Amino acid sequence: MIITDENYAELAAGDKPLVIDFWATWCGPCRMVSPIIEELEKKYEGQVVIGKADVEEAVDLTGKFGIRNIPTVVFLKNGQVVDKVVGAAGKDVFESKVQALIG
């Protein structure tokens, strides 16, 4: 899912936790994290909303979360940030944080 300045409010107000992967096309580490995020999006479909926000397109959203380094993955529950990962990490790190959102 692509998360934009326009659809963020609706997604954040939903009844499911939200995971946002802040990235850019020119970011090497972002390309390493991307397949992990996409795999988790499929695995946890219906339980958690997982998507990607391009920092060059979702400028307001990037500013709202104070994103300074990418990749940054933000984990939200009830519209509030409960965790985040800055930089590339392994699948086990991201998956454990997703499980904590729904656990």
Rosetta constraint file for C-alpha pairs under 8 A:
AtomPair CA 1 CA 50 HARMONIC 6.76 0.50
AtomPair CA 1 CA 51 HARMONIC 4.50 0.50
AtomPair CA 1 CA 52 HARMONIC 6.32 0.50
AtomPair CA 2 CA 51 HARMONIC 5.50 0.50
AtomPair CA 2 CA 52 HARMONIC 5.12 0.50
AtomPair CA 2 CA 53 HARMONIC 6.07 0.50
AtomPair CA 3 CA 7 HARMONIC 6.32 0.50
AtomPair CA 3 CA 8 HARMONIC 6.11 0.50
AtomPair CA 3 CA 20 HARMONIC 7.40 0.50
AtomPair CA 3 CA 51 HARMONIC 5.86 0.50
AtomPair CA 3 CA 52 HARMONIC 5.57 0.50
AtomPair CA 3 CA 53 HARMONIC 4.93 0.50
AtomPair CA 3 CA 58 HARMONIC 7.78 0.50
AtomPair CA 4 CA 8 HARMONIC 5.87 0.50
AtomPair CA 4 CA 53 HARMONIC 6.13 0.50
AtomPair CA 4 CA 54 HARMONIC 7.94 0.50
AtomPair CA 4 CA 57 HARMONIC 7.41 0.50
AtomPair CA 4 CA 58 HARMONIC 5.24 0.50
AtomPair CA 4 CA 61 HARMONIC 7.35 0.50
AtomPair CA 5 CA 9 HARMONIC 7.95 0.50
AtomPair CA 5 CA 58 HARMONIC 5.21 0.50
AtomPair CA 5 CA 59 HARMONIC 7.31 0.50
AtomPair CA 5 CA 60 HARMONIC 6.09 0.50
AtomPair CA 5 CA 61 HARMONIC 5.57 0.50
AtomPair CA 7 CA 11 HARMONIC 6.39 0.50
AtomPair CA 8 CA 12 HARMONIC 5.99 0.50
AtomPair CA 8 CA 61 HARMONIC 7.80 0.50
AtomPair CA 9 CA 13 HARMONIC 6.10 0.50
AtomPair CA 10 CA 14 HARMONIC 6.38 0.50
AtomPair CA 11 CA 18 HARMONIC 7.29 0.50
AtomPair CA 11 CA 49 HARMONIC 7.79 0.50
AtomPair CA 12 CA 17 HARMONIC 7.80 0.50
AtomPair CA 12 CA 18 HARMONIC 6.64 0.50
AtomPair CA 12 CA 76 HARMONIC 7.83 0.50
AtomPair CA 12 CA 78 HARMONIC 7.15 0.50
AtomPair CA 12 CA 79 HARMONIC 5.04 0.50
AtomPair CA 13 CA 78 HARMONIC 7.19 0.50
AtomPair CA 13 CA 79 HARMONIC 6.39 0.50
AtomPair CA 15 CA 78 HARMONIC 7.42 0.50
AtomPair CA 16 CA 47 HARMONIC 6.38 0.50
AtomPair CA 16 CA 48 HARMONIC 5.40 0.50
AtomPair CA 16 CA 49 HARMONIC 6.42 0.50
AtomPair CA 16 CA 77 HARMONIC 7.44 0.50
AtomPair CA 16 CA 78 HARMONIC 7.82 0.50
AtomPair CA 17 CA 47 HARMONIC 7.60 0.50
AtomPair CA 17 CA 48 HARMONIC 5.10 0.50
AtomPair CA 17 CA 49 HARMONIC 6.19 0.50
AtomPair CA 17 CA 75 HARMONIC 7.55 0.50
AtomPair CA 17 CA 76 HARMONIC 5.71 0.50
AtomPair CA 17 CA 77 HARMONIC 4.66 0.50
AtomPair CA 17 CA 78 HARMONIC 6.72 0.50
AtomPair CA 17 CA 79 HARMONIC 7.88 0.50
AtomPair CA 17 CA 101 HARMONIC 6.51 0.50
AtomPair CA 17 CA 102 HARMONIC 7.44 0.50
AtomPair CA 18 CA 48 HARMONIC 5.94 0.50
AtomPair CA 18 CA 49 HARMONIC 4.80 0.50
AtomPair CA 18 CA 50 HARMONIC 5.88 0.50
AtomPair CA 18 CA 75 HARMONIC 6.05 0.50
AtomPair CA 18 CA 76 HARMONIC 5.05 0.50
AtomPair CA 18 CA 77 HARMONIC 6.48 0.50
AtomPair CA 18 CA 79 HARMONIC 7.91 0.50
AtomPair CA 19 CA 48 HARMONIC 7.40 0.50
AtomPair CA 19 CA 49 HARMONIC 6.21 0.50
AtomPair CA 19 CA 50 HARMONIC 4.65 0.50
AtomPair CA 19 CA 51 HARMONIC 6.30 0.50
AtomPair CA 19 CA 73 HARMONIC 6.88 0.50
AtomPair CA 19 CA 74 HARMONIC 5.67 0.50
AtomPair CA 19 CA 75 HARMONIC 4.63 0.50
AtomPair CA 19 CA 76 HARMONIC 6.17 0.50
AtomPair CA 19 CA 98 HARMONIC 7.87 0.50
AtomPair CA 20 CA 50 HARMONIC 6.12 0.50
AtomPair CA 20 CA 51 HARMONIC 5.22 0.50
AtomPair CA 20 CA 52 HARMONIC 5.48 0.50
AtomPair CA 20 CA 53 HARMONIC 6.54 0.50
AtomPair CA 20 CA 73 HARMONIC 5.51 0.50
AtomPair CA 20 CA 74 HARMONIC 5.21 0.50
AtomPair CA 20 CA 75 HARMONIC 6.67 0.50
AtomPair CA 21 CA 37 HARMONIC 7.45 0.50
AtomPair CA 21 CA 50 HARMONIC 7.91 0.50
AtomPair CA 21 CA 51 HARMONIC 6.18 0.50
AtomPair CA 21 CA 52 HARMONIC 4.53 0.50
AtomPair CA 21 CA 53 HARMONIC 5.96 0.50
AtomPair CA 21 CA 71 HARMONIC 6.86 0.50
AtomPair CA 21 CA 72 HARMONIC 6.00 0.50
AtomPair CA 21 CA 73 HARMONIC 4.35 0.50
AtomPair CA 21 CA 74 HARMONIC 6.56 0.50
AtomPair CA 22 CA 52 HARMONIC 5.97 0.50
AtomPair CA 22 CA 53 HARMONIC 4.88 0.50
AtomPair CA 22 CA 54 HARMONIC 5.91 0.50
AtomPair CA 22 CA 55 HARMONIC 6.09 0.50
AtomPair CA 22 CA 62 HARMONIC 7.54 0.50
AtomPair CA 22 CA 67 HARMONIC 7.81 0.50
AtomPair CA 22 CA 70 HARMONIC 6.31 0.50
AtomPair CA 22 CA 71 HARMONIC 5.60 0.50
AtomPair CA 22 CA 72 HARMONIC 5.23 0.50
AtomPair CA 22 CA 73 HARMONIC 6.02 0.50
AtomPair CA 22 CA 74 HARMONIC 7.92 0.50
AtomPair CA 23 CA 27 HARMONIC 7.00 0.50
AtomPair CA 23 CA 30 HARMONIC 5.65 0.50
AtomPair CA 23 CA 52 HARMONIC 7.05 0.50
AtomPair CA 23 CA 53 HARMONIC 6.27 0.50
AtomPair CA 23 CA 54 HARMONIC 5.10 0.50
AtomPair CA 23 CA 55 HARMONIC 5.89 0.50
AtomPair CA 23 CA 70 HARMONIC 5.66 0.50
AtomPair CA 23 CA 71 HARMONIC 5.13 0.50
AtomPair CA 23 CA 72 HARMONIC 7.14 0.50
AtomPair CA 24 CA 30 HARMONIC 6.88 0.50
AtomPair CA 24 CA 54 HARMONIC 5.24 0.50
AtomPair CA 24 CA 55 HARMONIC 5.96 0.50
AtomPair CA 24 CA 56 HARMONIC 6.86 0.50
AtomPair CA 24 CA 70 HARMONIC 7.62 0.50
AtomPair CA 24 CA 71 HARMONIC 7.97 0.50
AtomPair CA 25 CA 30 HARMONIC 7.76 0.50
AtomPair CA 25 CA 31 HARMONIC 7.73 0.50
AtomPair CA 25 CA 54 HARMONIC 7.77 0.50
AtomPair CA 27 CA 31 HARMONIC 6.65 0.50
AtomPair CA 27 CA 70 HARMONIC 7.43 0.50
AtomPair CA 27 CA 71 HARMONIC 7.77 0.50
AtomPair CA 28 CA 32 HARMONIC 6.81 0.50
AtomPair CA 29 CA 33 HARMONIC 6.47 0.50
AtomPair CA 29 CA 70 HARMONIC 7.85 0.50
AtomPair CA 29 CA 71 HARMONIC 6.68 0.50
AtomPair CA 29 CA 87 HARMONIC 7.17 0.50
AtomPair CA 29 CA 88 HARMONIC 5.74 0.50
AtomPair CA 30 CA 34 HARMONIC 5.98 0.50
AtomPair CA 30 CA 70 HARMONIC 6.83 0.50
AtomPair CA 30 CA 71 HARMONIC 5.13 0.50
AtomPair CA 30 CA 88 HARMONIC 7.08 0.50
AtomPair CA 31 CA 35 HARMONIC 7.42 0.50
AtomPair CA 32 CA 36 HARMONIC 7.76 0.50
AtomPair CA 32 CA 88 HARMONIC 7.08 0.50
AtomPair CA 33 CA 37 HARMONIC 6.39 0.50
AtomPair CA 33 CA 71 HARMONIC 7.59 0.50
AtomPair CA 33 CA 88 HARMONIC 6.01 0.50
AtomPair CA 33 CA 89 HARMONIC 7.13 0.50
AtomPair CA 33 CA 90 HARMONIC 7.87 0.50
AtomPair CA 34 CA 38 HARMONIC 6.20 0.50
AtomPair CA 35 CA 39 HARMONIC 6.07 0.50
AtomPair CA 36 CA 40 HARMONIC 6.23 0.50
AtomPair CA 36 CA 90 HARMONIC 7.99 0.50
AtomPair CA 36 CA 91 HARMONIC 5.89 0.50
AtomPair CA 37 CA 41 HARMONIC 6.06 0.50
AtomPair CA 37 CA 50 HARMONIC 7.41 0.50
AtomPair CA 37 CA 51 HARMONIC 7.66 0.50
AtomPair CA 37 CA 94 HARMONIC 7.93 0.50
AtomPair CA 38 CA 42 HARMONIC 6.51 0.50
AtomPair CA 38 CA 51 HARMONIC 7.92 0.50
AtomPair CA 39 CA 43 HARMONIC 6.23 0.50
AtomPair CA 40 CA 44 HARMONIC 5.90 0.50
AtomPair CA 40 CA 50 HARMONIC 7.63 0.50
AtomPair CA 40 CA 95 HARMONIC 7.08 0.50
AtomPair CA 41 CA 45 HARMONIC 5.80 0.50
AtomPair CA 41 CA 48 HARMONIC 7.73 0.50
AtomPair CA 41 CA 49 HARMONIC 7.16 0.50
AtomPair CA 41 CA 50 HARMONIC 5.20 0.50
AtomPair CA 41 CA 51 HARMONIC 7.25 0.50
AtomPair CA 44 CA 48 HARMONIC 5.83 0.50
AtomPair CA 44 CA 49 HARMONIC 7.96 0.50
AtomPair CA 45 CA 49 HARMONIC 6.89 0.50
AtomPair CA 47 CA 102 HARMONIC 7.15 0.50
AtomPair CA 48 CA 98 HARMONIC 7.74 0.50
AtomPair CA 48 CA 102 HARMONIC 7.50 0.50
AtomPair CA 53 CA 57 HARMONIC 7.62 0.50
AtomPair CA 53 CA 58 HARMONIC 6.16 0.50
AtomPair CA 54 CA 58 HARMONIC 5.81 0.50
AtomPair CA 55 CA 59 HARMONIC 5.83 0.50
AtomPair CA 55 CA 62 HARMONIC 5.82 0.50
AtomPair CA 58 CA 62 HARMONIC 6.10 0.50
AtomPair CA 59 CA 63 HARMONIC 6.23 0.50
AtomPair CA 60 CA 64 HARMONIC 6.07 0.50
AtomPair CA 61 CA 65 HARMONIC 6.39 0.50
AtomPair CA 62 CA 66 HARMONIC 6.15 0.50
AtomPair CA 62 CA 67 HARMONIC 5.40 0.50
AtomPair CA 63 CA 67 HARMONIC 6.33 0.50
AtomPair CA 67 CA 72 HARMONIC 7.12 0.50
AtomPair CA 69 CA 86 HARMONIC 6.91 0.50
AtomPair CA 69 CA 87 HARMONIC 7.37 0.50
AtomPair CA 70 CA 86 HARMONIC 6.75 0.50
AtomPair CA 70 CA 87 HARMONIC 6.15 0.50
AtomPair CA 71 CA 86 HARMONIC 6.09 0.50
AtomPair CA 71 CA 87 HARMONIC 5.10 0.50
AtomPair CA 71 CA 88 HARMONIC 6.52 0.50
AtomPair CA 72 CA 84 HARMONIC 6.97 0.50
AtomPair CA 72 CA 85 HARMONIC 5.62 0.50
AtomPair CA 72 CA 86 HARMONIC 4.37 0.50
AtomPair CA 72 CA 87 HARMONIC 5.96 0.50
AtomPair CA 73 CA 84 HARMONIC 5.46 0.50
AtomPair CA 73 CA 85 HARMONIC 5.17 0.50
AtomPair CA 73 CA 86 HARMONIC 6.51 0.50
AtomPair CA 74 CA 81 HARMONIC 6.77 0.50
AtomPair CA 74 CA 82 HARMONIC 8.00 0.50
AtomPair CA 74 CA 83 HARMONIC 6.20 0.50
AtomPair CA 74 CA 84 HARMONIC 4.40 0.50
AtomPair CA 74 CA 85 HARMONIC 6.66 0.50
AtomPair CA 75 CA 81 HARMONIC 5.74 0.50
AtomPair CA 75 CA 82 HARMONIC 5.81 0.50
AtomPair CA 75 CA 83 HARMONIC 5.12 0.50
AtomPair CA 75 CA 84 HARMONIC 5.72 0.50
AtomPair CA 75 CA 97 HARMONIC 7.69 0.50
AtomPair CA 75 CA 98 HARMONIC 7.65 0.50
AtomPair CA 75 CA 101 HARMONIC 7.71 0.50
AtomPair CA 76 CA 80 HARMONIC 5.10 0.50
AtomPair CA 76 CA 81 HARMONIC 4.38 0.50
AtomPair CA 76 CA 82 HARMONIC 5.52 0.50
AtomPair CA 76 CA 83 HARMONIC 7.17 0.50
AtomPair CA 76 CA 101 HARMONIC 7.91 0.50
AtomPair CA 77 CA 81 HARMONIC 6.60 0.50
AtomPair CA 77 CA 82 HARMONIC 6.55 0.50
AtomPair CA 77 CA 101 HARMONIC 6.85 0.50
AtomPair CA 83 CA 97 HARMONIC 7.62 0.50
AtomPair CA 85 CA 89 HARMONIC 7.80 0.50
AtomPair CA 85 CA 94 HARMONIC 8.00 0.50
AtomPair CA 89 CA 93 HARMONIC 6.41 0.50
AtomPair CA 89 CA 94 HARMONIC 7.37 0.50
AtomPair CA 90 CA 94 HARMONIC 6.87 0.50
AtomPair CA 91 CA 95 HARMONIC 5.93 0.50
AtomPair CA 92 CA 96 HARMONIC 5.99 0.50
AtomPair CA 93 CA 97 HARMONIC 6.50 0.50
AtomPair CA 94 CA 98 HARMONIC 6.29 0.50
AtomPair CA 95 CA 99 HARMONIC 6.12 0.50
AtomPair CA 96 CA 100 HARMONIC 6.19 0.50
AtomPair CA 97 CA 101 HARMONIC 6.47 0.50
AtomPair CA 98 CA 102 HARMONIC 6.76 0.50
AtomPair CA 99 CA 103 HARMONIC 5.68 0.50
